[in-house]
Amino acid sequence: MIAANCYVGGARYVFKSMEKPMMEQGIYSKGPVIIGDDVWLGAGATVLDGVRLGKGVIIGAGAVVTKDMPDYAIAVGTPAKVVRFRLQKP
């Protein structure tokens, strides 16, 4: 499930040169985004390039995912951090 206003993947701009506009310096990517089965991205969540979301992951609203998330993780925040696993009792 993907709620409203989510962003998944993309690339990043190179910005090393001060002589050239950033748009002319090219882009790079850390790889594809891989989303496992039964994943839920809350409203406004951002998943950056190169990230793998395991099976059953829940990403909280507004979170920014910068690294892989293991199966059944519940992650929130900026950057997103695992707060618990779905298999655990609250």
Buried (B, 14 or more C-beta within 10 A) or exposed (E): EBEEEBEBBEEEEEEEEEEEEEEEBEEEEEEEBEBBEBBBBBEBBBBBBBBBBBEBBBBBBBBBBBEEBBBBBBBBEEEBBBEBBEEEEE
